[in-house]
């Protein structure tokens, strides 16, 4: 009941004409970002974050979170109509969404995708409503050792559960730690790694890095690939919506399973992309029509979209309650909170109740507004892809440059943005993940401060990291996740092949 009364107070905070307008603007911009390949939730939030500096924190986070919801919705449009994933997590949606569009059922596919997205996000927001205060209350018991153990758990989980080579993840994270160390040491006040450049005294601003790594890097990659858009047209009529909604209840088990998978992958740093693939694979394996997946099955659209939205929304839980982002977009939002003078974590629920519950209330309304917007404006957003990419790309680059310049009103930031764009392009070409770099850049100095404070308290004794059951459990779990790839390989090698036994290895006369 306490959470419900706080939630209703949150609705009273955001239900003002200005906040409602910002919500619609955010949703519209988010859908546009989701539709344009090469952009995405993290990119859009990073590029448009400077626009919110003059707003109140509540209004700013409402607009940015709605950009995120809109981007989550918009990725499905290009996946279904053009077979071009607008977002990485929309790849699995193309498997059955585009075949449905080729059959002339694009309206049904998009309605199923949008509705499933709404359901996945709604379930995750319910979880955040009731779980976030409990997690925050529990986290109030944390001291420097516990906070460092949680940061360590986050970093190690990216290594152990990340997709791709653990060595590449570690290399990307190490670069992020090095960038986070540049500037003034918050403990001693000394300058580090500035090499005599006054511009580096304030360190590398995470926003400049994110705009370059994601925005400019993706544009450079897209320019190299020479994107050209062509695809199906779609119009969603009320009759198509109602007919599709009548079919969706028979996939309720798929929705429940995908929501659970998505929430788990969102809270842990698995991310929306692996959640969508995992849910699609489970649906294909457990469905009675699994053999038909890939030929145009509505269930093949429901599973990945539900999981992706559940994961994308759930990633905000550890960001709000612990100050630890569960996704690149959550990391950008975390940086935004710090810029506005807010400290994400357990005290946020005590000191900034209006902000926290206004944000959670905006998740409900923003998700509903996003569903209405995309159902009514699909033809408009689909027509944007008829514009040549040679026109869209320079516009995005200019927006990125303006966003970077407005952070500190310094031309140096624009050059740094371009430099980070080249780094992002090289990372993409070499298949190095960007999310660990952003995570280390945002959390590296906080993890360092917590570790050094813990060492000061214990006078350099590392046993403080296992001094009580709470910190010992978190540290042990972190180490387990860090070495999980090696342990899984060892178990796989020691396990005998299926069907092999001693008798079958004997020579036969």
C-alpha positions as CSV (number, residue, x, y, z in Angstrom):
1,X,0.0,0.0,0.0
2,X,2.9,2.3,0.7
3,X,4.2,1.9,-2.9
4,X,0.7,2.4,-4.3
5,X,0.2,5.7,-2.4
6,X,3.7,6.8,-3.5
7,X,2.8,5.9,-7.1
8,X,-0.4,7.9,-7.1
9,X,1.6,10.8,-5.7
10,X,4.0,10.3,-8.7
11,X,1.0,10.6,-11.1
12,X,0.0,13.9,-9.5
13,X,3.6,15.1,-10.0
14,X,3.7,14.4,-13.8
15,X,0.1,15.1,-14.7
16,X,0.8,18.7,-15.7
17,X,0.3,20.1,-19.2
18,X,4.0,20.7,-19.7
19,X,5.1,17.2,-18.6
20,X,2.4,15.6,-20.7
21,X,3.6,17.6,-23.7
22,X,7.2,16.6,-23.0
23,X,6.1,13.0,-22.8
24,X,4.5,13.1,-26.3
25,X,7.5,14.9,-27.7
26,X,9.8,12.3,-26.2
27,X,7.8,9.4,-27.6
28,X,7.7,10.9,-31.1
29,X,11.5,11.6,-31.1
30,X,12.1,8.1,-29.7
31,X,10.1,6.4,-32.4
32,X,11.9,8.5,-35.0
33,X,15.3,7.4,-33.5
34,X,14.2,3.8,-33.4
35,X,13.1,3.9,-37.1
36,X,16.4,5.3,-38.3
37,X,19.0,2.5,-38.5
38,X,22.3,3.4,-37.0
39,X,20.7,5.2,-34.1
40,X,19.1,3.7,-31.0
41,X,17.9,4.3,-27.5
42,X,21.3,5.0,-26.0
43,X,22.3,7.2,-29.0
44,X,19.1,9.2,-29.0
45,X,19.2,9.8,-25.2
46,X,22.9,10.8,-25.4
47,X,22.4,13.2,-28.4
48,X,19.3,14.9,-26.9
49,X,20.5,15.0,-23.3
50,X,21.9,18.5,-23.6
51,X,18.5,19.8,-24.5
52,X,17.3,19.0,-21.0
53,X,19.9,21.0,-19.0
54,X,17.5,23.9,-18.6
55,X,14.6,21.7,-17.4
56,X,13.8,20.5,-14.0
57,X,15.2,17.0,-13.3
58,X,11.7,15.5,-13.2
59,X,10.7,17.0,-16.6
60,X,14.0,16.1,-18.1
61,X,13.9,12.4,-17.0
62,X,10.3,12.1,-18.2
63,X,11.3,13.3,-21.7
64,X,14.5,11.2,-21.9
65,X,12.7,8.0,-20.6
66,X,9.9,8.5,-23.2
67,X,12.6,8.8,-25.9
68,X,13.8,5.4,-24.7
69,X,10.2,3.9,-24.8
70,X,9.7,5.4,-28.3
71,X,13.0,3.9,-29.5
72,X,12.0,0.5,-28.2
73,X,8.8,0.7,-30.1
74,X,10.3,2.2,-33.3
75,X,12.8,-0.6,-33.9
76,X,10.0,-3.0,-34.8
77,X,8.7,-0.8,-37.7
78,X,11.8,-1.2,-39.9
79,X,12.2,-4.8,-38.9
80,X,8.8,-5.7,-40.2
81,X,8.5,-3.4,-43.2
82,X,12.1,-3.2,-44.5
83,X,13.8,-6.2,-42.9
84,X,16.3,-3.7,-41.4
85,X,16.6,-3.9,-37.6
86,X,16.2,-0.4,-36.3
87,X,17.7,-1.6,-33.1
88,X,20.0,-4.6,-32.3
89,X,17.2,-6.3,-30.3
90,X,14.9,-6.1,-33.2
91,X,16.9,-8.6,-35.3
92,X,14.9,-11.5,-34.0
93,X,11.7,-9.7,-34.9
94,X,12.7,-9.7,-38.6
95,X,12.7,-13.6,-38.6
96,X,8.9,-13.7,-38.7
97,X,7.9,-10.1,-39.0
98,X,9.2,-9.5,-42.5
99,X,7.7,-12.8,-43.9
100,X,4.3,-11.6,-42.5
101,X,4.7,-8.3,-44.3
102,X,5.6,-10.1,-47.5
103,X,2.3,-12.0,-47.1
104,X,0.4,-8.7,-46.9
105,X,0.0,-9.0,-43.1
106,X,2.3,-6.1,-42.1
107,X,-0.5,-4.5,-40.1
108,X,-1.1,-7.7,-38.0
109,X,2.7,-8.1,-37.5
110,X,3.1,-4.5,-36.3
111,X,0.1,-4.6,-34.1
112,X,1.4,-7.8,-32.5
113,X,4.8,-6.3,-32.1
114,X,3.6,-3.1,-30.5
115,X,1.1,-4.8,-28.2
116,X,3.7,-7.3,-27.0
117,X,6.2,-4.5,-26.4
118,X,3.6,-2.8,-24.3
119,X,2.9,-5.9,-22.3
120,X,6.6,-6.7,-21.7
121,X,7.3,-3.1,-20.5
122,X,4.1,-3.0,-18.4
123,X,5.1,-6.2,-16.5
124,X,8.6,-4.8,-15.9
125,X,7.3,-1.5,-14.7
126,X,5.1,-3.3,-12.2
127,X,8.2,-5.2,-11.0
128,X,10.1,-1.9,-10.6
129,X,7.2,-0.3,-8.7
130,X,7.2,-2.9,-5.9
131,X,10.8,-4.1,-6.0
132,X,12.8,-0.9,-6.3
133,X,11.8,0.4,-2.8
134,X,12.7,-2.9,-1.2
135,X,16.1,-3.1,-3.0
136,X,16.8,0.5,-2.0
137,X,15.9,-0.1,1.7
138,X,18.2,-3.2,1.7
139,X,21.0,-1.1,0.0
140,X,20.8,1.5,2.9
141,X,22.9,-1.0,4.9
142,X,25.7,-0.8,2.4
143,X,29.1,0.8,3.2
144,X,32.1,1.3,1.0
145,X,33.1,-2.4,0.9
146,X,29.5,-3.4,-0.1
147,X,29.2,-0.8,-2.8
148,X,32.6,-1.8,-4.3
149,X,31.4,-5.4,-4.2
150,X,28.3,-4.5,-6.1
151,X,30.3,-2.5,-8.7
152,X,32.6,-5.5,-9.0
153,X,29.6,-7.8,-9.5
154,X,28.4,-5.5,-12.3
155,X,31.8,-5.5,-14.1
156,X,32.3,-9.3,-13.6
157,X,28.8,-10.1,-14.9
158,X,29.5,-8.2,-18.1
159,X,32.5,-10.5,-18.5
160,X,30.9,-13.7,-17.5
161,X,27.5,-13.2,-19.1
162,X,28.5,-10.9,-22.0
163,X,28.1,-12.0,-25.6
164,X,31.4,-12.4,-27.4
165,X,35.0,-12.9,-26.3
166,X,35.7,-12.2,-22.6
167,X,39.1,-10.9,-23.5
168,X,37.5,-8.3,-25.8
169,X,35.1,-7.3,-23.0
170,X,38.0,-6.9,-20.6
171,X,40.0,-4.8,-23.1
172,X,37.0,-2.5,-23.7
173,X,36.4,-2.2,-20.0
174,X,40.1,-1.5,-19.3
175,X,40.0,1.4,-21.8
176,X,36.9,2.8,-20.0
177,X,38.7,2.6,-16.6
178,X,41.7,4.4,-18.1
179,X,39.5,7.2,-19.5
180,X,37.6,7.5,-16.1
181,X,41.0,8.0,-14.3
182,X,41.8,11.1,-16.4
183,X,41.5,14.4,-14.6
184,X,41.4,15.3,-10.9
185,X,41.7,12.6,-8.3
186,X,38.6,13.0,-6.1
187,X,40.4,11.6,-3.0
188,X,43.8,13.4,-3.1
189,X,43.0,16.3,-5.4
190,X,46.0,15.6,-7.6
191,X,45.9,15.6,-11.4
192,X,46.2,12.3,-13.3
193,X,46.9,11.5,-16.9
194,X,46.4,15.1,-18.1
195,X,49.9,15.3,-19.8
196,X,49.9,19.0,-19.3
197,X,46.7,19.7,-21.2
198,X,44.4,22.0,-19.2
199,X,41.4,20.8,-21.1
200,X,41.8,17.4,-19.6
201,X,41.7,18.6,-16.0
202,X,37.9,17.9,-15.9
203,X,38.5,14.5,-17.4
204,X,36.5,12.9,-20.3
205,X,32.9,13.8,-20.1
206,X,30.9,10.6,-20.5
207,X,28.3,12.4,-22.6
208,X,30.9,13.5,-25.2
209,X,32.2,9.9,-25.3
210,X,28.8,8.4,-25.7
211,X,27.7,10.8,-28.5
212,X,30.9,9.9,-30.4
213,X,31.0,6.2,-29.7
214,X,27.4,5.5,-30.5
215,X,26.2,8.3,-32.7
216,X,29.2,9.2,-34.9
217,X,30.5,5.6,-34.8
218,X,27.3,4.1,-36.1
219,X,27.0,6.8,-38.8
220,X,30.5,6.1,-40.1
221,X,29.7,2.4,-40.2
222,X,26.4,3.0,-42.0
223,X,28.1,5.2,-44.5
224,X,30.6,2.5,-45.3
225,X,27.8,0.0,-45.8
226,X,25.9,2.4,-48.1
227,X,22.4,1.9,-46.7
228,X,19.5,2.1,-49.1
229,X,16.0,1.7,-47.9
230,X,13.2,-0.2,-49.7
231,X,10.4,-2.2,-48.3
232,X,6.7,-2.8,-47.8
233,X,4.1,-0.2,-46.9
234,X,1.6,-0.6,-44.0
235,X,-1.5,1.0,-42.6
236,X,-3.0,-0.2,-39.3
237,X,-6.8,0.1,-39.3
238,X,-9.0,-0.4,-36.2
239,X,-10.3,-3.6,-37.7
240,X,-6.8,-5.0,-38.1
241,X,-5.9,-4.0,-34.5
242,X,-9.0,-5.7,-33.1
243,X,-8.6,-8.9,-35.2
244,X,-4.9,-9.2,-34.0
245,X,-5.8,-8.6,-30.4
246,X,-8.3,-11.4,-30.6
247,X,-5.5,-13.8,-31.6
248,X,-2.9,-12.7,-29.1
249,X,-4.5,-14.2,-25.9
250,X,-3.7,-17.7,-27.2
251,X,0.0,-16.8,-26.9
252,X,-0.3,-15.8,-23.2
253,X,2.3,-18.4,-22.1
254,X,4.8,-17.1,-24.6
255,X,4.3,-13.6,-23.2
256,X,4.7,-14.7,-19.6
257,X,7.8,-16.7,-20.4
258,X,9.3,-13.9,-22.5
259,X,8.6,-11.3,-19.8
260,X,10.4,-13.3,-17.2
261,X,13.4,-13.9,-19.4
262,X,13.5,-10.2,-20.3
263,X,13.3,-9.0,-16.7
264,X,16.1,-11.4,-15.7
265,X,18.3,-10.2,-18.6
266,X,17.5,-6.6,-17.8
267,X,18.4,-6.7,-14.1
268,X,21.6,-8.6,-14.8
269,X,23.6,-6.9,-17.6
270,X,22.5,-9.4,-20.2
271,X,20.6,-6.8,-22.2
272,X,17.6,-6.6,-24.5
273,X,19.4,-8.2,-27.5
274,X,20.3,-11.6,-26.0
275,X,16.9,-11.6,-24.2
276,X,15.0,-11.3,-27.6
277,X,17.1,-14.1,-29.1
278,X,16.7,-16.3,-26.1
279,X,12.9,-15.8,-26.0
280,X,12.6,-16.4,-29.7
281,X,14.6,-19.7,-29.3
282,X,12.5,-20.8,-26.3
283,X,9.2,-20.0,-28.2
284,X,10.4,-21.9,-31.3
285,X,11.4,-24.9,-29.1
286,X,8.2,-25.0,-27.0
287,X,5.5,-23.9,-29.6
288,X,3.4,-26.5,-31.4
289,X,4.1,-24.5,-34.5
290,X,7.8,-24.2,-33.9
291,X,8.7,-25.8,-37.2
292,X,6.9,-23.0,-39.0
293,X,8.9,-20.3,-37.3
294,X,10.7,-18.1,-39.9
295,X,7.8,-18.4,-42.4
296,X,5.6,-15.7,-40.8
297,X,4.2,-16.7,-37.4
298,X,2.7,-14.1,-35.0
299,X,4.2,-16.0,-32.0
300,X,7.6,-15.4,-33.5
301,X,7.0,-11.7,-33.3
302,X,5.4,-11.8,-29.8
303,X,8.3,-13.5,-28.1
304,X,11.3,-11.3,-29.0
305,X,9.3,-8.0,-28.7
306,X,8.0,-8.9,-25.2
307,X,11.4,-9.9,-24.0
308,X,13.2,-6.9,-25.4
309,X,10.9,-4.4,-23.8
310,X,10.9,-6.2,-20.5
311,X,14.7,-6.2,-20.5
312,X,15.0,-2.6,-21.6
313,X,12.6,-1.4,-18.8
314,X,14.0,-3.7,-16.1
315,X,17.5,-2.3,-16.6
316,X,16.3,0.9,-14.8
317,X,15.7,-1.0,-11.5
318,X,19.4,-1.4,-10.5
319,X,20.1,2.1,-11.9
320,X,17.5,3.7,-9.6
321,X,17.9,1.5,-6.5
322,X,21.7,0.9,-6.5
323,X,23.1,3.5,-8.9
324,X,24.3,0.7,-11.2
325,X,23.0,0.8,-14.9
326,X,21.8,-2.5,-16.4
327,X,22.2,-1.3,-20.0
328,X,24.0,1.4,-22.1
329,X,20.9,3.6,-22.2
330,X,20.5,3.2,-18.4
331,X,24.2,4.3,-18.1
332,X,23.5,7.4,-20.1
333,X,20.4,8.2,-18.0
334,X,22.6,7.6,-14.9
335,X,25.1,10.2,-16.2
336,X,22.1,12.6,-16.7
337,X,21.1,12.2,-13.1
338,X,24.6,13.1,-12.0
339,X,24.6,16.2,-14.2
340,X,21.4,17.3,-12.6
341,X,22.9,17.0,-9.2
342,X,21.1,13.8,-8.2
343,X,22.8,10.7,-6.8
344,X,21.2,7.5,-7.9
345,X,21.1,4.8,-5.2
346,X,19.1,4.0,-2.1
347,X,19.0,7.6,-0.7
348,X,17.3,8.7,-3.9
349,X,14.1,7.1,-2.6
350,X,14.4,9.1,0.7
351,X,15.7,12.5,-0.5
352,X,14.0,12.8,-4.0
353,X,10.6,11.0,-3.6
354,X,8.8,13.3,-6.1
355,X,11.5,12.6,-8.7
356,X,11.6,8.8,-8.3
357,X,7.9,8.2,-8.2
358,X,7.3,10.8,-11.0
359,X,9.7,8.8,-13.1
360,X,8.0,5.5,-12.3
361,X,4.6,7.0,-13.0
362,X,5.9,8.3,-16.3
363,X,6.9,4.8,-17.3
364,X,3.2,3.7,-17.1
365,X,1.9,6.7,-19.1
366,X,4.8,6.8,-21.5
367,X,4.4,3.1,-22.4
368,X,0.7,3.7,-23.0
369,X,1.3,6.9,-25.0
370,X,3.9,5.1,-27.0
371,X,1.5,2.3,-28.0
372,X,-1.1,4.8,-29.1
373,X,1.4,6.9,-31.1
374,X,2.9,4.0,-33.0
375,X,-0.4,2.4,-33.8
376,X,-1.7,5.7,-35.3
377,X,1.4,7.0,-37.1
378,X,3.1,3.9,-38.7
379,X,2.7,5.2,-42.3
380,X,4.3,8.5,-41.4
381,X,7.4,7.0,-39.7
382,X,7.7,4.3,-42.4
383,X,7.8,7.0,-45.1
384,X,10.8,8.6,-43.4
385,X,12.9,5.8,-44.7
386,X,12.1,6.9,-48.3
387,X,14.5,9.9,-47.6
388,X,18.0,9.1,-48.9
389,X,20.5,8.1,-46.2
390,X,22.9,10.7,-47.7
391,X,20.6,13.4,-46.4
392,X,19.8,11.8,-43.0
393,X,23.4,11.1,-42.1
394,X,24.7,14.7,-42.2
395,X,21.7,15.9,-40.2
396,X,22.5,13.4,-37.5
397,X,26.1,14.4,-37.4
398,X,25.2,18.1,-37.0
399,X,22.8,17.2,-34.2
400,X,25.6,15.2,-32.5
401,X,28.1,18.2,-32.8
402,X,25.6,20.6,-31.4
403,X,24.9,18.3,-28.5
404,X,28.6,17.9,-27.8
405,X,29.3,21.6,-28.0
406,X,26.5,22.6,-25.6
407,X,27.8,20.3,-22.7
408,X,30.7,22.8,-21.8
409,X,30.4,25.3,-24.7
410,X,33.8,24.2,-25.8
411,X,35.0,23.4,-29.3
412,X,37.4,20.9,-27.8
413,X,34.5,18.7,-27.0
414,X,33.4,18.5,-30.6
415,X,36.9,17.3,-31.6
416,X,36.8,14.8,-28.8
417,X,33.4,13.6,-30.0
418,X,34.8,13.0,-33.5
419,X,37.8,11.1,-32.0
420,X,35.5,8.9,-29.9
421,X,33.4,8.4,-33.1
422,X,36.5,7.0,-34.9
423,X,37.1,4.8,-31.8
424,X,33.5,3.5,-31.9
425,X,33.9,2.8,-35.6
426,X,37.1,0.8,-35.0
427,X,35.5,-1.1,-32.1
428,X,32.5,-2.1,-34.4
429,X,34.8,-3.2,-37.2
430,X,36.9,-5.3,-34.8
431,X,33.8,-6.6,-33.0
432,X,34.7,-5.1,-29.6
433,X,31.7,-4.3,-27.4
434,X,31.0,-0.6,-26.5
435,X,28.7,-1.2,-23.5
436,X,31.6,-2.3,-21.1
437,X,33.6,0.8,-22.1
438,X,30.6,3.1,-21.3
439,X,29.9,1.3,-18.1
440,X,33.5,1.6,-16.9
441,X,33.7,5.2,-17.9
442,X,30.5,6.0,-15.9
443,X,31.2,3.8,-12.9
444,X,35.0,3.6,-12.9
445,X,35.7,6.6,-10.6
446,X,32.9,5.6,-8.2
447,X,34.2,2.0,-7.9
448,X,37.7,3.4,-7.3
449,X,36.5,5.7,-4.6
450,X,34.6,2.9,-2.8
451,X,37.6,0.6,-3.0
452,X,40.0,3.3,-1.7
453,X,37.6,4.2,1.1
454,X,37.3,0.5,2.1
455,X,41.1,0.2,2.1
456,X,41.4,3.3,4.3
457,X,38.9,1.9,6.8
458,X,40.7,-1.5,6.9
459,X,44.2,0.0,6.7
460,X,44.9,-1.9,3.5
461,X,43.5,-5.3,4.5
462,X,41.7,-6.9,1.6
463,X,39.9,-9.3,3.9
464,X,37.3,-6.5,4.4
465,X,35.8,-7.6,1.1
466,X,34.7,-10.9,2.9
467,X,34.4,-9.4,6.4
468,X,30.6,-10.1,6.7
469,X,28.1,-12.5,5.0
470,X,26.7,-9.7,2.8
471,X,29.9,-8.4,1.2
472,X,31.4,-11.9,1.1
473,X,28.4,-13.3,-0.8
474,X,28.4,-10.4,-3.3
475,X,32.2,-10.7,-3.8
476,X,32.0,-14.5,-4.2
477,X,29.3,-14.2,-6.7
478,X,31.3,-11.6,-8.6
479,X,34.3,-13.8,-8.8
480,X,32.2,-16.8,-9.9
481,X,30.8,-14.7,-12.8
482,X,34.2,-13.5,-13.7
483,X,35.6,-17.0,-14.2
484,X,32.3,-18.4,-15.5
485,X,33.5,-18.7,-19.1
486,X,36.6,-20.7,-18.0
487,X,34.5,-22.9,-15.6
488,X,31.9,-23.7,-18.3
489,X,34.7,-24.6,-20.8
490,X,36.3,-26.9,-18.1
491,X,33.0,-28.6,-17.4
492,X,32.3,-29.1,-21.1
493,X,35.7,-30.7,-21.6
494,X,35.3,-33.0,-18.6
495,X,31.8,-34.1,-19.6
496,X,31.9,-37.3,-21.8
497,X,30.3,-37.1,-25.2
498,X,26.7,-38.2,-25.5
499,X,26.3,-41.8,-26.4
500,X,29.8,-42.8,-25.6
501,X,30.5,-45.7,-23.1
502,X,33.2,-48.2,-22.4
503,X,31.6,-51.0,-24.4
504,X,31.3,-48.9,-27.6
505,X,35.0,-48.1,-27.5
506,X,36.0,-51.8,-27.5
507,X,37.2,-53.3,-30.8
508,X,34.6,-55.5,-32.5
509,X,35.7,-58.9,-34.0
